[in-house]
Amino acid sequence: MKKFLIMFFVLFPAICFADVTAEVLSTTLDARGNIEVHTQYKVDGVEVVSPYPKEDGKSYYVTRYSVQNFSGMTDAEKLARINQDLQAYGEQLIRKPYQNEAVQLVKDANADLIKTDFFKTLAGKKVTITEAKMQLDTDFNGKPDKEWTMTTTNKTEKQIEEDIITPL
């Protein structure tokens, strides 16, 4: 019954409730030239403490962006993208306590499972792997290549050889 309850809590979605507010405190560039958005989060009115130094006495989290994130977007679309990220992290903050509980249930189940005869006899088992399959998409069209050209250079003879390879 215990295992059933654990799987029930882990596999079935649940609705979690809390009030999360996100307030953008500032924007700046980091040392590598990325755009940083500093945001303070509160869950049910309580500030979420971050590892960053406080800004004007407030804890904040950083979301980094680059010009590629906003390529071709209007200001309204940029705002929607940033709001989507703030929303996603806010939802994560709401889920976090429930996820921590689920993680503990899984840890407890793992502790029980490792004590079974199966895992007690697993040590010393061997597996031999002799081949691996690989798919390449060298033109980045989302489809595996039907063939590709492999170029090798023989440095001692200063020759370049090309082979057409067809995957299995």
C-alpha atoms as one frame of an Amber mdcrd trajectory, in Angstrom:
protein
   0.000   0.000   0.000   2.879   2.358   0.853   4.390   1.941  -2.633   1.011
   2.626  -4.225   0.647   5.872  -2.278   4.162   6.932  -3.227   3.509   6.304
  -6.922   0.139   8.079  -6.629   1.752  11.237  -5.251   4.675  11.156  -7.683
   2.870  10.304 -10.924  -0.449  12.110 -10.634  -0.584  15.845 -11.122  -1.757
  17.999  -8.282  -2.907  21.574  -8.061  -0.766  23.722  -5.793  -1.810  27.108
  -4.506   0.097  30.151  -3.280   0.305  33.826  -4.154   3.572  34.702  -5.852
   4.481  38.243  -6.816   7.408  39.127  -9.013   8.770  42.660  -9.125  11.519
  43.622 -11.561  13.985  45.693  -9.556  16.520  46.547 -12.258  18.183  45.589
 -15.517  21.894  45.623 -16.253  24.640  43.956 -18.298  26.756  41.223 -16.724
  30.526  40.825 -17.187  29.987  38.775 -20.367  27.629  41.292 -21.934  24.377
  39.436 -21.226  21.265  41.360 -20.214  20.357  40.688 -16.577  16.845  41.186
 -15.236  16.887  41.361 -11.412  13.547  40.230  -9.969  12.310  40.031  -6.398
   9.878  37.205  -5.654   7.494  36.918  -2.725   5.469  33.822  -1.855   2.370
  34.638   0.183   3.925  38.000   1.012   7.226  36.530   2.259  10.366  37.491
   0.356  12.197  34.562  -1.268  15.823  34.898  -0.151  18.406  34.508  -2.903
  22.162  33.880  -2.849  22.853  37.219  -4.559  23.792  40.316  -2.551  20.741
  42.427  -1.765  19.780  45.331  -3.988  18.265  48.261  -2.076  17.668  45.852
   0.814  15.762  43.361  -1.363  16.667  39.809  -2.377  16.503  39.164  -6.101
  17.013  36.469  -8.695  18.651  36.987 -12.079  17.302  36.020 -15.481  19.807
  36.453 -18.284  18.977  37.277 -21.881  20.827  38.024 -25.078  19.829  39.854
 -28.223  19.118  36.441 -29.809  16.291  35.902 -27.285  14.467  38.926 -28.646
  15.379  38.762 -32.330  12.600  40.149 -34.498  10.296  40.871 -31.546   8.308
  43.999 -30.902   8.491  45.609 -27.454   5.167  43.958 -26.567   6.549  40.543
 -27.572   9.725  41.156 -25.532   7.596  42.013 -22.499   5.485  38.897 -23.057
   8.651  36.762 -23.210  10.004  38.207 -19.969   6.590  37.851 -18.282   6.472
  34.216 -19.432   9.836  33.576 -17.732   8.719  35.353 -14.539   5.494  33.317
 -14.585   7.395  30.047 -15.050   9.698  30.735 -12.085   6.752  31.840  -9.954
   5.013  28.545 -10.720   8.208  26.705  -9.783   8.235  28.486  -6.424   4.655
  27.345  -5.812   5.504  23.727  -6.710   8.762  23.563  -4.755   7.396  22.525
  -1.315   5.294  19.795  -2.921   8.220  18.594  -5.016  10.404  18.415  -1.911
   7.795  16.174  -0.288   7.611  13.970  -3.399  11.419  13.737  -3.498  11.462
  12.526   0.102   8.840   9.885  -0.735  11.002   8.676  -3.630  14.106   8.609
  -1.397  12.240   6.493   1.147  11.039   4.119  -1.591  14.598   3.864  -2.971
  15.883   3.006   0.504  13.366   0.141   0.662  14.088  -1.029  -2.896  17.872
  -1.189  -2.450  17.345  -3.712   0.368  15.656  -6.239  -1.969  17.386  -9.413
  -3.172  17.638  -8.045  -6.724  19.922  -5.179  -5.731  21.847  -7.288  -3.207
  22.923  -9.623  -6.046  23.587  -6.917  -8.655  27.211  -6.247  -7.698  29.634
  -8.161  -9.900  27.319  -8.423 -12.946  29.081  -7.577 -16.235  27.814  -6.270
 -19.568  29.864  -6.124 -22.752  29.102  -3.467 -25.369  30.598  -3.958 -28.825
  28.841  -1.401 -31.022  26.791   1.757 -30.949  24.486   3.335 -33.500  24.589
   7.012 -34.318  22.426   9.324 -36.391  23.809  12.542 -37.809  21.967  15.616
 -38.975  24.756  17.662 -40.536  22.452  20.102 -42.338  20.326  20.678 -39.182
  17.012  20.084 -40.944  15.705  17.828 -38.171  16.062  14.647 -40.234  18.906
  12.118 -40.011  21.230  12.209 -43.011  20.926   9.398 -45.558  24.661   9.693
 -46.229  27.552  11.993 -45.404  31.086  12.602 -46.514  33.918  11.931 -44.104
  37.138  13.758 -44.903  40.402  12.460 -43.474  43.871  13.896 -43.851  46.923
  11.664 -44.025  49.555  13.986 -42.584  52.561  11.862 -43.517  51.577  11.619
 -47.178  49.833  15.031 -47.176  46.758  13.569 -48.845  43.101  14.309 -48.265
  40.729  11.386 -48.660  36.960  11.598 -48.875  34.661   8.658 -48.203  30.897
   8.581 -48.681  29.359   6.837 -45.686  25.839   5.429 -45.676  24.392   4.666
 -42.241  22.731   1.304 -41.678
